[in-house]
């Protein structure tokens, strides 16, 4: 069981997933709230009955999973729909992520929360907040390249998230992901060692 949790966040396209994988390679456990959300909204996911009841079949894909594109269009057009969606998913995600953090058997856990700043409820669960940062222009380029979304769609997603300045304001640590992969590796290795050094020291048993 690990009691030391590092909250990882960053805007869309900042490179959170890449950074998380590098920490896992160093020996950290990863609890990813995005992955949990996908589990909950899969065809047999625990959230699907509630989502179907709240929004109807228009947000359910043919395979029974959440139609993420339809839901995205709905919540961008209707703030009350976003609130209902978050009211269903967020408590379930918090409960599952807390369980998985407690179950980890690594020195520390990386808790990846894309909307950590926006949620306001994860700070109390984390000993450190790590923000992956890069210029917004680079975020837009990356998301357009990987998803095929139009620039206006990506800009709308960015506008719905915390600003770069708001994320940096809550950061204990920052990784700059606007350079070469080797530099990213170096930053992760340095922080990994710092987190290990911060862990509570277990008294040695007396002989």
TORLUM-237373 format. One record per residue (C-alpha): z negated, x, y negated; residue number from 1. Coordinates in Angstrom, 2 decimals. Layout:
<atoms>
+---------+---------+---------+-----+
|      zz |      xx |      yy |   n |
+---------+---------+---------+-----+
|       Z |       X |       Y | NUM |
...
+---------+---------+---------+-----+
</atoms>
This chain:
<atoms>
+---------+---------+---------+-----+
|      zz |      xx |      yy |   n |
+---------+---------+---------+-----+
|    0.00 |    0.00 |    0.00 |   1 |
|    1.00 |    1.35 |   -3.42 |   2 |
|   -1.00 |    0.53 |   -6.54 |   3 |
|    1.19 |    2.47 |   -8.97 |   4 |
|    4.14 |    0.48 |  -10.30 |   5 |
|    6.87 |    1.68 |  -12.65 |   6 |
|    8.79 |   -1.15 |  -14.29 |   7 |
|   12.49 |   -0.32 |  -14.55 |   8 |
|   14.69 |   -2.19 |  -17.01 |   9 |
|   17.80 |   -1.88 |  -19.15 |  10 |
|   20.65 |   -3.97 |  -20.44 |  11 |
|   23.62 |   -5.06 |  -18.36 |  12 |
|   25.87 |   -2.09 |  -17.65 |  13 |
|   23.22 |    0.48 |  -18.54 |  14 |
|   23.14 |    1.92 |  -15.02 |  15 |
|   19.82 |    0.58 |  -13.71 |  16 |
|   21.07 |    0.35 |  -10.14 |  17 |
|   22.30 |    3.94 |  -10.12 |  18 |
|   18.99 |    5.16 |  -11.52 |  19 |
|   17.05 |    3.08 |   -8.97 |  20 |
|   19.02 |    4.62 |   -6.10 |  21 |
|   18.23 |    8.11 |   -7.38 |  22 |
|   14.50 |    7.33 |   -7.45 |  23 |
|   14.68 |    5.97 |   -3.91 |  24 |
|   16.33 |    9.24 |   -2.84 |  25 |
|   13.32 |   11.04 |   -4.37 |  26 |
|   10.94 |    8.96 |   -2.23 |  27 |
|   10.03 |    5.93 |   -4.34 |  28 |
|   10.06 |    2.39 |   -3.01 |  29 |
|   12.31 |   -0.10 |   -4.81 |  30 |
|   11.53 |   -3.76 |   -5.41 |  31 |
|   14.56 |   -5.26 |   -7.13 |  32 |
|   14.09 |   -8.70 |   -8.69 |  33 |
|   17.88 |   -9.16 |   -8.91 |  34 |
|   18.16 |   -8.76 |   -5.14 |  35 |
|   15.29 |  -11.19 |   -4.66 |  36 |
|   17.09 |  -13.70 |   -6.89 |  37 |
|   20.21 |  -13.34 |   -4.73 |  38 |
|   18.13 |  -13.90 |   -1.59 |  39 |
|   16.60 |  -17.04 |   -3.08 |  40 |
|   20.01 |  -18.42 |   -4.10 |  41 |
|   21.91 |  -17.56 |   -0.92 |  42 |
|   23.16 |  -20.40 |    1.28 |  43 |
|   19.83 |  -20.62 |    3.11 |  44 |
|   17.74 |  -19.39 |    0.17 |  45 |
|   14.39 |  -20.97 |   -0.57 |  46 |
|   15.41 |  -21.93 |   -4.11 |  47 |
|   18.59 |  -23.81 |   -3.24 |  48 |
|   17.05 |  -27.23 |   -2.49 |  49 |
|   15.28 |  -27.17 |   -5.86 |  50 |
|   18.38 |  -25.98 |   -7.70 |  51 |
|   20.53 |  -28.65 |   -6.10 |  52 |
|   17.97 |  -31.27 |   -7.05 |  53 |
|   17.78 |  -30.01 |  -10.65 |  54 |
|   21.47 |  -29.42 |  -11.34 |  55 |
|   23.45 |  -31.26 |   -8.69 |  56 |
|   26.32 |  -30.11 |   -6.48 |  57 |
|   28.32 |  -28.69 |   -9.41 |  58 |
|   26.33 |  -25.45 |   -9.18 |  59 |
|   26.54 |  -25.18 |   -5.39 |  60 |
|   29.43 |  -23.21 |   -3.86 |  61 |
|   31.33 |  -24.36 |   -0.77 |  62 |
|   29.20 |  -22.12 |    1.46 |  63 |
|   25.96 |  -23.64 |    0.17 |  64 |
|   24.97 |  -20.71 |   -2.03 |  65 |
|   24.52 |  -20.89 |   -5.78 |  66 |
|   27.82 |  -20.89 |   -7.67 |  67 |
|   26.77 |  -18.17 |  -10.09 |  68 |
|   29.81 |  -18.53 |  -12.36 |  69 |
|   29.23 |  -22.28 |  -12.74 |  70 |
|   25.54 |  -21.74 |  -13.41 |  71 |
|   26.28 |  -19.00 |  -15.95 |  72 |
|   28.61 |  -21.33 |  -17.86 |  73 |
|   25.98 |  -24.07 |  -17.79 |  74 |
|   23.07 |  -22.01 |  -19.08 |  75 |
|   25.12 |  -20.41 |  -21.84 |  76 |
|   26.10 |  -23.86 |  -23.06 |  77 |
|   22.70 |  -25.54 |  -22.65 |  78 |
|   19.39 |  -23.88 |  -23.50 |  79 |
|   17.44 |  -26.57 |  -21.64 |  80 |
|   19.40 |  -25.77 |  -18.47 |  81 |
|   18.41 |  -22.13 |  -18.80 |  82 |
|   14.78 |  -23.15 |  -19.14 |  83 |
|   14.97 |  -25.33 |  -16.00 |  84 |
|   16.66 |  -22.53 |  -14.04 |  85 |
|   14.03 |  -20.00 |  -15.08 |  86 |
|   11.26 |  -22.48 |  -14.35 |  87 |
|   12.45 |  -22.68 |  -10.75 |  88 |
|   13.40 |  -19.08 |  -10.05 |  89 |
|   10.96 |  -16.96 |  -12.04 |  90 |
|    7.71 |  -18.03 |  -10.30 |  91 |
|    9.34 |  -17.50 |   -6.88 |  92 |
|   10.65 |  -14.08 |   -7.90 |  93 |
|    7.26 |  -13.01 |   -9.28 |  94 |
|    5.49 |  -14.03 |   -6.08 |  95 |
|    7.93 |  -12.26 |   -3.76 |  96 |
|    8.10 |   -9.12 |   -5.88 |  97 |
|    4.31 |   -8.90 |   -6.01 |  98 |
|    4.12 |   -9.21 |   -2.22 |  99 |
|    6.68 |   -6.44 |   -1.75 | 100 |
|    4.97 |   -4.14 |   -4.24 | 101 |
|    1.69 |   -4.58 |   -2.36 | 102 |
|    3.40 |   -3.92 |    0.97 | 103 |
|    5.04 |   -0.64 |   -0.10 | 104 |
|    3.71 |    2.48 |    1.60 | 105 |
|    5.17 |    5.05 |   -0.80 | 106 |
|    3.26 |    6.92 |   -3.54 | 107 |
|    4.62 |    4.54 |   -6.18 | 108 |
|    6.94 |    1.55 |   -6.52 | 109 |
|    9.89 |    1.11 |   -8.83 | 110 |
|    9.94 |   -2.56 |   -9.87 | 111 |
|   13.43 |   -3.27 |  -11.23 | 112 |
|   13.38 |   -6.21 |  -13.67 | 113 |
|   16.57 |   -6.62 |  -15.77 | 114 |
|   14.82 |   -9.14 |  -18.06 | 115 |
|   11.45 |   -7.37 |  -18.15 | 116 |
|   11.25 |   -7.47 |  -21.96 | 117 |
|   12.44 |  -11.06 |  -22.16 | 118 |
|   10.05 |  -12.38 |  -19.50 | 119 |
|    6.93 |  -10.96 |  -21.10 | 120 |
|    4.99 |  -11.28 |  -17.84 | 121 |
|    5.69 |   -8.02 |  -16.03 | 122 |
|    4.06 |   -5.53 |  -18.41 | 123 |
|    0.61 |   -6.26 |  -16.99 | 124 |
|    1.82 |   -5.39 |  -13.49 | 125 |
|    3.21 |   -1.96 |  -14.43 | 126 |
|    1.53 |    1.33 |  -15.17 | 127 |
|    4.69 |    2.61 |  -16.88 | 128 |
|    7.84 |    1.01 |  -18.33 | 129 |
|   11.05 |    2.97 |  -17.81 | 130 |
|   14.12 |    1.96 |  -19.82 | 131 |
|   17.64 |    3.06 |  -18.90 | 132 |
|   19.49 |    3.36 |  -22.19 | 133 |
|   23.05 |    3.87 |  -23.39 | 134 |
|   25.16 |    2.71 |  -26.35 | 135 |
|   26.18 |   -0.96 |  -26.26 | 136 |
|   29.85 |    0.02 |  -26.48 | 137 |
|   29.46 |    1.88 |  -23.18 | 138 |
|   27.67 |   -1.09 |  -21.61 | 139 |
|   30.59 |   -3.35 |  -22.52 | 140 |
|   33.16 |   -0.92 |  -21.12 | 141 |
|   31.29 |   -0.58 |  -17.83 | 142 |
|   30.79 |   -4.31 |  -17.30 | 143 |
|   34.40 |   -5.13 |  -18.14 | 144 |
|   35.63 |   -2.45 |  -15.72 | 145 |
|   33.45 |   -3.52 |  -12.79 | 146 |
|   33.50 |   -7.31 |  -13.19 | 147 |
|   36.78 |   -8.18 |  -14.82 | 148 |
|   34.99 |  -10.25 |  -17.48 | 149 |
|   36.57 |  -10.50 |  -20.90 | 150 |
|   34.94 |   -8.64 |  -23.78 | 151 |
|   33.75 |  -11.90 |  -25.36 | 152 |
|   32.00 |  -12.89 |  -22.12 | 153 |
|   30.24 |   -9.54 |  -21.85 | 154 |
|   29.21 |   -9.70 |  -25.51 | 155 |
|   27.77 |  -13.18 |  -24.90 | 156 |
|   25.66 |  -11.81 |  -22.02 | 157 |
|   24.44 |   -8.95 |  -24.21 | 158 |
|   23.53 |  -11.40 |  -26.96 | 159 |
|   21.38 |  -13.37 |  -24.51 | 160 |
|   19.37 |  -10.28 |  -23.56 | 161 |
|   16.80 |   -8.27 |  -25.48 | 162 |
|   18.33 |   -5.85 |  -27.95 | 163 |
|   18.52 |   -2.15 |  -27.30 | 164 |
|   15.84 |   -1.62 |  -29.97 | 165 |
|   13.51 |   -4.19 |  -28.37 | 166 |
|   13.73 |   -2.46 |  -24.99 | 167 |
|   13.13 |    0.98 |  -26.45 | 168 |
|   10.12 |   -0.35 |  -28.35 | 169 |
|    8.28 |   -1.17 |  -25.11 | 170 |
|    9.37 |    1.95 |  -23.20 | 171 |
|    6.91 |    4.53 |  -21.98 | 172 |
|    9.81 |    6.57 |  -20.61 | 173 |
|   13.55 |    6.55 |  -21.34 | 174 |
|   16.51 |    7.76 |  -19.30 | 175 |
|   19.67 |    8.33 |  -21.31 | 176 |
|   22.64 |    7.33 |  -19.16 | 177 |
|   25.53 |    8.30 |  -21.38 | 178 |
|   26.31 |   11.72 |  -19.98 | 179 |
|   27.21 |   13.57 |  -16.78 | 180 |
|   25.81 |   12.52 |  -13.36 | 181 |
|   24.05 |   15.87 |  -13.03 | 182 |
|   22.09 |   15.16 |  -16.20 | 183 |
|   21.06 |   11.78 |  -14.79 | 184 |
|   19.85 |   13.49 |  -11.60 | 185 |
|   17.80 |   15.93 |  -13.67 | 186 |
|   16.10 |   13.22 |  -15.72 | 187 |
|   15.18 |   11.25 |  -12.60 | 188 |
|   13.75 |   14.33 |  -10.86 | 189 |
|   11.60 |   15.17 |  -13.90 | 190 |
|   10.22 |   11.65 |  -14.19 | 191 |
|    9.62 |   11.38 |  -10.45 | 192 |
|    7.39 |   14.45 |  -10.60 | 193 |
|    5.61 |   13.10 |  -13.67 | 194 |
|    4.84 |    9.84 |  -11.87 | 195 |
|    3.49 |   11.73 |   -8.87 | 196 |
|    1.31 |   13.78 |  -11.20 | 197 |
|   -0.05 |   10.59 |  -12.76 | 198 |
|   -1.17 |    9.06 |   -9.47 | 199 |
|   -4.91 |    8.62 |   -9.04 | 200 |
|   -6.37 |   11.59 |   -7.20 | 201 |
|   -7.95 |   10.77 |   -3.87 | 202 |
|  -11.21 |   12.71 |   -3.40 | 203 |
|  -11.10 |   15.16 |   -0.52 | 204 |
|  -13.35 |   14.32 |    2.39 | 205 |
|  -16.42 |   16.49 |    2.69 | 206 |
|  -16.76 |   18.42 |    5.93 | 207 |
+---------+---------+---------+-----+
</atoms>
